[in-house]
Amino acid sequence: MDMRIDFHTHIIPHDLPNFVEKYGQEHWPILQQTCTCGANIMVGGKVFREVTDQVWCPQKRIQDMDREGVDIQVLSPIPVTFSYWAPIEEALIMSRIQNDFIAETVKENPRRFIGLGTVPLQDTAAAIKEMDRCMHELNLAGIEIGTNVNGNNLDSPELTEFFKMAEYWNVPLFIHPWETMAKDRTPRHNFMYTIGMPSETALAAASLVWSGVMEKFPNLKVCFAHGGGSFPFLLPRLDQGWNVWPHLRLTTHPPSYYAKNFYFDSLNYDSLNIKYLIDRFGYEKVIMGSDYPFLLREIPPGKVIDDTAGLTEQQRKALLGDNALQFLNRKERTDYGKDVVNSRGEIAKIGN
């Protein structure tokens, strides 16, 4: 049976400190227990999201993985904890708590989990330093970042050095929407999740290909959540803009030239969209991801790939697991304990 790696899952420490009491700002997320197996993530005194013990308990996750046929989960923070708005000293503490927790969870379950860290992008120097710690001390596999930093798109000049070092260290970046655009127009119908997030992701991806970031850093490894949102379908329109507005061009080639380097998770729920991603970017660039353990997740993970007709066995194997290993700089293997090479060329266990 093909190995299944769920690239898109989220986790949070059960004992996350109450930063509102510690530092005073109400914007900090708080994990407020409601029962032994559930809690509310509170922001500003309001329920941001109801969660179960799936979001903090490794044993519960492993039970779900066994039931749903998932071999490995890639763990990443919940975006509400990015805290790019916060003073850097406090945001760095929030990042380090989560990175330590994820690293420890992976260390305790090296055959079932791979970890991604988080960094305080509001301060480039601090973000680079924490990325270094994540990759070269904690042995995490990559970094999850948001689609904007306090309203500044990812082509902000302040982020150039961060992307430079991410490319230099061969750090995979998982880009996830947060603080979405049009927040004042999307509260009803939960449009923030179904419309705002995919649109926010499209803006982030467009910023990287139009601005020259991807031209400057051609080996930068980037994967976008939710199948890239609406970006794959807007890419021809971006190319048309590049063609008709030569005075706005910042790159040698049109946006689609640079988008070929992007990876996308498979979380778009429809095999027609999976086929579109494969046709436009190649099957090697699509990675299975479910958004475990949240309500909009795909159950079972990989269902949309299973439902996609016409895939060869090689393509299906790649989408379900091998592409994730390739993106995360892990060699293809069937033995979970087999040694692999990390981002510095050092031998590391697959789960680290």
C-alpha positions as CSV (number, residue, x, y, z in Angstrom):
1,M,0.0,0.0,0.0
2,D,1.2,3.5,-0.8
3,M,2.6,5.5,2.1
4,R,0.3,8.4,3.1
5,I,1.8,11.5,4.5
6,D,-0.6,14.2,5.6
7,F,1.3,17.4,5.0
8,H,-1.3,19.8,6.3
9,T,-2.1,19.3,10.0
10,H,-2.1,21.7,12.9
11,I,-1.2,21.3,16.6
12,I,-1.0,23.5,19.7
13,P,0.5,22.9,23.2
14,H,-2.2,22.0,25.7
15,D,-0.4,24.0,28.4
16,L,0.0,27.2,26.2
17,P,0.6,30.0,28.7
18,N,-2.1,32.7,29.1
19,F,-0.2,35.6,27.4
20,V,-3.1,38.0,28.0
21,E,-2.5,37.8,31.7
22,K,1.2,37.8,31.2
23,Y,1.5,40.7,28.7
24,G,-1.9,42.5,28.8
25,Q,-2.8,42.6,25.1
26,E,-6.2,41.0,24.3
27,H,-5.1,39.7,20.8
28,W,-3.2,36.8,22.2
29,P,-4.9,33.4,21.6
30,I,-5.8,31.5,24.7
31,L,-6.6,27.8,25.0
32,Q,-9.6,27.7,27.4
33,Q,-10.5,24.2,28.5
34,T,-14.2,23.3,28.2
35,C,-14.0,19.6,29.1
36,T,-11.4,16.9,29.4
37,C,-11.4,16.4,25.6
38,G,-12.2,19.9,24.3
39,A,-11.4,23.5,24.5
40,N,-12.0,26.9,22.9
41,I,-9.3,29.0,21.3
42,M,-10.2,32.5,22.6
43,V,-9.1,35.8,21.0
44,G,-10.2,39.1,22.4
45,G,-12.6,37.4,24.8
46,K,-14.5,35.7,22.0
47,V,-14.5,32.1,20.8
48,F,-12.2,32.0,17.8
49,R,-12.5,28.2,17.3
50,E,-13.8,25.2,19.1
51,V,-11.3,22.4,19.2
52,T,-11.0,18.9,20.6
53,D,-8.1,17.0,22.2
54,Q,-7.1,16.0,18.6
55,V,-5.4,19.4,18.4
56,W,-3.0,18.8,21.3
57,C,-2.8,15.1,22.0
58,P,-0.3,13.0,20.0
59,Q,-1.9,9.8,21.1
60,K,-5.3,10.8,19.9
61,R,-3.8,11.9,16.6
62,I,-2.1,8.6,16.1
63,Q,-5.4,6.7,16.8
64,D,-7.0,8.8,14.1
65,M,-4.1,8.3,11.7
66,D,-4.3,4.5,12.2
67,R,-8.1,4.5,11.6
68,E,-7.8,6.7,8.5
69,G,-4.7,5.1,7.0
70,V,-2.2,7.9,7.5
71,D,1.4,6.9,8.1
72,I,2.9,10.3,9.0
73,Q,1.5,13.7,9.8
74,V,3.4,16.9,9.2
75,L,2.7,19.1,12.3
76,S,2.5,22.9,12.0
77,P,1.2,25.6,14.3
78,I,-2.3,27.0,14.1
79,P,-1.9,30.3,12.2
80,V,-3.7,32.4,14.8
81,T,-0.6,31.9,17.0
82,F,1.7,33.5,14.5
83,S,1.4,36.8,16.5
84,Y,3.1,39.0,13.9
85,W,1.4,42.0,15.5
86,A,3.0,41.5,18.9
87,P,6.2,43.1,20.4
88,I,9.1,41.0,19.1
89,E,10.3,39.8,22.5
90,E,6.9,38.4,23.3
91,A,6.2,37.0,19.9
92,L,9.5,35.2,20.0
93,I,8.5,33.5,23.2
94,M,5.3,32.4,21.6
95,S,7.2,31.0,18.7
96,R,9.8,29.2,20.8
97,I,7.2,27.5,23.0
98,Q,5.4,26.1,20.0
99,N,8.7,25.1,18.2
100,D,9.9,23.3,21.3
101,F,6.6,21.5,21.7
102,I,6.5,20.3,18.1
103,A,10.1,19.2,18.2
104,E,9.5,17.2,21.4
105,T,6.3,15.7,19.9
106,V,8.3,14.6,16.9
107,K,11.1,13.3,19.1
108,E,8.7,11.1,21.1
109,N,7.0,9.8,17.9
110,P,9.7,9.9,15.2
111,R,8.0,7.4,12.9
112,R,4.7,9.1,12.9
113,F,5.4,12.9,12.9
114,I,7.5,15.4,11.0
115,G,7.5,19.0,12.4
116,L,7.4,22.5,11.0
117,G,8.2,25.5,13.1
118,T,7.1,29.2,13.3
119,V,9.1,32.4,13.4
120,P,8.2,36.0,14.3
121,L,8.3,37.6,10.8
122,Q,7.7,41.1,12.1
123,D,11.5,41.2,12.9
124,T,13.6,39.7,10.1
125,A,16.7,39.2,12.2
126,A,14.8,37.5,14.9
127,A,12.9,35.3,12.4
128,I,16.2,34.2,10.8
129,K,17.7,33.4,14.1
130,E,14.7,31.3,15.2
131,M,14.6,29.6,11.7
132,D,18.2,28.6,12.3
133,R,17.3,27.2,15.7
134,C,14.3,25.3,14.3
135,M,16.3,23.7,11.5
136,H,19.7,23.2,13.0
137,E,19.1,22.6,16.7
138,L,15.5,21.3,16.9
139,N,15.8,19.4,13.6
140,L,12.4,20.5,12.4
141,A,11.8,20.0,8.7
142,G,10.7,23.5,7.6
143,I,8.8,26.6,8.6
144,E,5.2,27.6,8.3
145,I,4.6,31.3,7.6
146,G,1.6,33.5,7.0
147,T,0.4,35.1,3.8
148,N,1.2,38.7,5.0
149,V,2.9,40.4,7.9
150,N,0.7,43.0,9.5
151,G,-0.8,43.9,6.1
152,N,2.4,43.9,4.2
153,N,2.5,41.3,1.3
154,L,5.3,38.8,1.1
155,D,7.2,40.9,-1.4
156,S,7.9,43.4,1.3
157,P,11.6,44.4,1.1
158,E,12.0,43.7,4.8
159,L,11.5,40.0,4.1
160,T,14.2,39.7,1.4
161,E,16.9,38.6,3.8
162,F,14.6,36.0,5.4
163,F,13.9,34.4,2.0
164,K,17.6,34.6,1.1
165,M,18.5,32.6,4.2
166,A,15.6,30.2,3.7
167,E,17.0,29.4,0.2
168,Y,20.5,29.2,1.5
169,W,19.6,26.7,4.2
170,N,17.2,24.9,1.8
171,V,14.3,25.5,4.2
172,P,10.9,24.4,3.0
173,L,8.3,27.1,3.6
174,F,4.6,26.2,4.1
175,I,2.5,29.4,3.4
176,H,-0.8,29.4,5.2
177,P,-3.5,32.2,5.0
178,W,-4.0,34.3,8.1
179,E,-5.4,37.8,8.8
180,T,-7.3,37.5,5.5
181,M,-8.3,40.3,3.2
182,A,-11.8,41.8,3.2
183,K,-12.3,40.7,6.8
184,D,-15.1,43.3,7.1
185,R,-17.0,41.7,4.2
186,T,-16.6,38.0,5.1
187,P,-18.1,37.5,8.7
188,R,-21.4,36.2,7.4
189,H,-21.7,32.6,6.1
190,N,-18.1,31.9,7.4
191,F,-16.9,33.4,4.1
192,M,-13.6,34.1,5.8
193,Y,-12.8,30.4,5.6
194,T,-14.3,29.6,2.2
195,I,-13.6,32.8,0.2
196,G,-11.2,35.0,2.3
197,M,-8.5,32.4,2.9
198,P,-8.2,31.2,-0.8
199,S,-8.2,34.8,-2.0
200,E,-5.6,35.7,0.6
201,T,-3.4,32.9,-0.6
202,A,-3.7,34.0,-4.2
203,L,-2.5,37.4,-3.2
204,A,0.5,36.0,-1.4
205,A,1.5,33.7,-4.3
206,A,1.0,36.5,-6.8
207,S,3.2,38.8,-4.7
208,L,6.1,36.3,-4.9
209,V,6.0,35.7,-8.6
210,W,5.2,39.3,-9.8
211,S,7.7,41.1,-7.6
212,G,10.8,39.2,-8.5
213,V,11.2,37.3,-5.2
214,M,11.1,34.0,-7.0
215,E,13.3,35.2,-9.8
216,K,15.9,36.4,-7.2
217,F,15.6,33.1,-5.2
218,P,14.9,30.4,-7.8
219,N,15.7,27.6,-5.4
220,L,13.3,28.8,-2.7
221,K,11.0,25.9,-1.6
222,V,7.4,27.1,-1.2
223,C,4.2,25.2,-0.7
224,F,0.8,26.9,-0.5
225,A,-2.1,25.7,1.6
226,H,-5.6,24.8,0.3
227,G,-4.3,24.0,-3.2
228,G,-3.0,27.5,-3.6
229,G,-6.4,29.0,-3.1
230,S,-7.6,30.8,-6.2
231,F,-4.1,31.5,-7.4
232,P,-3.8,28.6,-9.9
233,F,-7.0,29.7,-11.7
234,L,-5.9,33.4,-11.7
235,L,-2.4,32.8,-13.0
236,P,-3.4,33.3,-16.7
237,R,-4.9,36.6,-15.8
238,L,-1.6,37.6,-14.0
239,D,0.3,36.7,-17.2
240,Q,-2.1,38.8,-19.2
241,G,-1.5,41.7,-16.9
242,W,2.3,41.2,-17.3
243,N,1.9,41.2,-21.1
244,V,-0.2,44.3,-21.4
245,W,1.5,46.4,-18.7
246,P,5.2,46.4,-19.6
247,H,5.8,49.4,-17.4
248,L,4.8,47.4,-14.4
249,R,7.1,44.5,-15.1
250,L,9.7,43.6,-12.4
251,T,10.7,40.2,-13.8
252,T,12.4,38.8,-16.9
253,H,9.6,36.3,-17.5
254,P,5.8,36.3,-16.9
255,P,4.4,35.1,-13.5
256,S,3.6,31.6,-14.7
257,Y,7.4,31.0,-15.4
258,Y,8.2,31.4,-11.7
259,A,5.0,29.7,-10.4
260,K,6.4,26.4,-11.9
261,N,8.6,26.2,-8.8
262,F,5.6,26.3,-6.4
263,Y,4.2,23.3,-4.5
264,F,0.5,23.1,-3.5
265,D,-1.3,20.9,-1.0
266,S,-4.2,18.8,-2.3
267,L,-6.9,20.4,-0.1
268,N,-9.4,21.5,-2.7
269,Y,-12.0,18.8,-2.3
270,D,-12.5,18.1,-6.0
271,S,-10.7,15.8,-8.4
272,L,-11.3,18.3,-11.3
273,N,-9.1,20.8,-9.3
274,I,-6.5,18.2,-8.6
275,K,-6.3,17.5,-12.4
276,Y,-6.0,21.2,-13.1
277,L,-3.1,21.5,-10.6
278,I,-1.4,18.5,-12.2
279,D,-1.9,19.8,-15.7
280,R,-0.6,23.2,-14.9
281,F,2.3,22.5,-12.5
282,G,3.0,18.8,-12.8
283,Y,2.0,15.9,-10.5
284,E,5.4,16.3,-8.7
285,K,4.2,19.6,-7.2
286,V,1.0,18.4,-5.5
287,I,1.2,17.2,-1.9
288,M,-1.5,15.4,0.1
289,G,-2.9,17.5,2.9
290,S,-6.1,17.4,4.9
291,D,-6.2,20.3,7.4
292,Y,-6.5,17.9,10.3
293,P,-8.1,18.3,12.9
294,F,-10.5,21.1,11.8
295,L,-14.1,21.0,10.5
296,L,-13.2,21.8,6.9
297,R,-10.7,18.9,6.8
298,E,-10.8,16.1,4.2
299,I,-11.8,12.8,5.6
300,P,-10.1,10.4,5.0
301,P,-6.9,12.3,4.1
302,G,-6.1,11.7,0.5
303,K,-9.7,11.0,-0.6
304,V,-9.6,13.6,-3.4
305,I,-6.5,11.9,-4.8
306,D,-8.1,8.5,-4.5
307,D,-11.1,9.9,-6.4
308,T,-9.0,11.3,-9.2
309,A,-9.3,9.0,-12.2
310,G,-6.5,8.4,-14.7
311,L,-3.5,8.7,-12.3
312,T,-0.7,6.2,-12.8
313,E,0.5,4.3,-9.8
314,Q,3.7,6.4,-9.9
315,Q,1.7,9.6,-9.8
316,R,-0.7,8.4,-7.1
317,K,2.3,7.3,-4.9
318,A,3.9,10.7,-5.5
319,L,0.8,12.7,-4.5
320,L,0.1,10.6,-1.4
321,G,3.6,10.7,0.1
322,D,6.7,10.9,-2.0
323,N,6.1,14.6,-3.0
324,A,6.0,15.5,0.6
325,L,9.3,13.8,1.3
326,Q,10.8,15.5,-1.7
327,F,9.6,18.9,-0.6
328,L,10.8,18.4,3.0
329,N,14.2,17.2,1.9
330,R,13.5,13.6,3.0
331,K,14.6,10.7,0.8
332,E,12.0,8.3,-0.4
333,R,12.0,5.3,1.9
334,T,9.9,2.5,3.2
335,D,11.8,2.1,6.5
336,Y,10.7,4.9,8.8
337,G,13.9,4.6,10.8
338,K,16.2,4.9,7.8
339,D,18.8,7.7,8.0
340,V,18.2,10.7,5.8
341,V,20.1,13.9,5.1
342,N,18.9,17.1,6.7
343,S,19.2,20.7,5.4
344,R,22.9,21.0,6.4
345,G,23.9,17.7,4.8
346,E,24.0,16.0,8.2
347,I,22.5,12.5,8.9
348,A,19.2,12.8,10.7
349,K,16.3,10.4,11.4
350,I,13.3,10.8,9.2
351,G,11.0,12.0,11.9
352,N,13.4,14.8,13.0
